[in-house]
Amino acid sequence: MKKYYPKGRRERKMLRKDKFIDLGEIYLRSLRQEDLAGDWYMWLNDPVVTRYQDKGIIPNTREKQQSYFETLGKSSSDIVFAIVLDQTDQHIGNIGLHRIDFIHRHADVGILLGEKEYWNKGFATRSIQAVSNYAVSTLNLHRLTSYIMKENAGSLKAFLKAGFVEEGCMKDYYYKNGRYLDVSVLGYRP
């Protein structure tokens, strides 16, 4: 007997089949072509979202985002997940492992929560913890690193709560909005 789903529910249910890491209110999944139709590319044009990132300096377009998406699909050293709200399946951000080195067993972690109304809800911390656990337990990585602008109190707090420790500072590492900014080097080892 065929199940009946109210309009739209079946599609939402089918999309949820690709949950990779379930975190309750949010989940992580692979990036999809449909994500390009949303606001993902605009997050990188928003000066509030990119205030403490090395993004937002050159205008982003759907075409550039499409090219980045295709590059990620071919990469053997990057794994990027969409951060998605469980209730609505809304794509609200991304978290990734970059420059993965399987010989020396380390990678860099980067996160972008593009939908500002979901800041300060613990979603970044939970995503960082989940990706760190995945990197260690599934990929057998031994060390993770993240580079956070010193002024980015929200990201620093999220990474520290997720088990990272501050290991150093790179002075005048980024040039943004007419000034040089220091970067905290954060490390994670199980």
N, C-alpha and C positions, 0 to 999 in steps of 0.2 A: 504494500500500500504506500502510495506517495504521500510524503508529509506536506502539509500546507504551512506556508510561512506568510505572515502579513507582508505587504509590499515593502521591499527594502530590507527586511530582516534576513532573508536568505542570502542576499548579497553581502551584508555585514558579517553573517555567520561564516560564509565562504572565505572572506578576507581574513578572518581571525585564524583560519587554519594554519597560517604561516607565522604564528607566534613562535618566536625562537626562545625568548626568556620571559617568563610571566612574572611580573612584579606586583600583581594585584591591580591597583588603580591604573598602572601603566604596563606596557610590555615593549620588548625590543624585538624587532623583526628586520629582515633585510630591506634595503631601499628598493623601491619599485618605480617603474616608469611613471605610474600615476602620481607619484609624489612630485614630479616635475610640473604637473598642472596646478599644484597648490602654491602656497606662499614661500616655499623653501628658498627659491632664488631671491625673493625680496628680503628675507631675513638678512642677507649679506649686504643689502643697500640701506638698512635701517641703522642710523647712527647711534641709537640707544642700544640696540642688540650688539653691535660691533664695537662699542666704545672701548672695550678692553681686549680687543682681538686684533690680529694683524690683517683683518678683513675690512671691507668697507672703504678701502682707499681708491680702488678702481671700480667703476660701476659694473654690477653683475647683470646678466641677461638670462633669459630662458635658454638661449643657445649655448652660452658658456656653462650653464648648469648641466645641460644635456651632455656636453663634452666631458665635464668632470664625472658625471654619472657613468658614462661609457668607459672612462679611464679606470674608475674604481672596479668596474666589472671585469677588467682584464688584469688587475693588480694581484700580485702574489705577496705583497707586503703591506696591504691595507685591508682592514675589515671594518666596514662602517654599518652601524645599525640605525634604523629609524626609531625614535622614541615616540610611542603612540599611546593615546588615552584609551583605556579599555572600554569605557562606556560608549564612546562615539567613534572610535577608530580614527580620531584626528591625529595627524602627524604634527607633533609639536617641537621636535628637535632631532638632533643626531648625536651619536657618540661613536667614536672610532678608535681602533688601534691602528697606528701608523708606523711606517718604517720598521715593520716586524722583522726581526733578525732571528731566524730559527737556529742558527749555529750558536750564537752567544746568548740566546734566549731572553731578548728584551724587546720592548716596543714603547712607543709614545702614545699617550692617551689624550684625546681632544674631545671636547663636548661643546655643543651649541644648542641652547634652548631658545628657539626663535620666537615662540609665542609668549610674550611677556606676562600675560595673565597667569601663567603657570610657574613663574619664578617664585622662589621662597616657599615652596610646598614640599620640599624634600625629594623632588623627582630627580634632580641632578645627582644628589648623594646616592640615591638608590641605584641609579643607572651606572654610576662610577663603580659602586660596590659590585654590581652584577657583572660588568665587563671585566673588572679586575679578577673576580673569581673565575670567569670563563677563560681568561688569558692564562691563569695559573693551572686550573684543573683540567681544561680541555686542550689548550695549545701547549702546555708544559713550559710556559715562559717563567722566568725567574725574577725579572725586574721590569717595572713599568716606570715611566717618567712623564711628567707633565710640566709645561712651562706656562706660568700664569703671571700676568702683569700684576705687580705688587699692589696697585690701587684696586684691583678686582677682588674686593672683600668677599663677595658672594661665592665666586668660584674657589677662592682659597679655603673658605669655610667648608664648602662641599667636599673638596678633595681631602682636607684634613679629617673631616668626619668619616670619610670612606676608608681611612687607614693610611693615607699618604703622609709623609713627613717632609718638612722643609729641609733641603740639603744644601742650599746655597742661593746666591743671588748673582744675576748677571746685570751689571750696571749699564745703563743707557742702551739696552738691547733693541728696543723698538722705537721708531720715530713715528709719532702719531699726533695729529692736530697741533703741529708746530713745536713739539717738545719731545725729548727723549725720555723713555720710561724704563724703569728697572723691571726685571723679570725674576720671580721666584722659581727655583728649580725644585720640583717636588718628586719624591721617589716612593715607590711601593715595592716591598719584597715580602713574600709570605713568611 
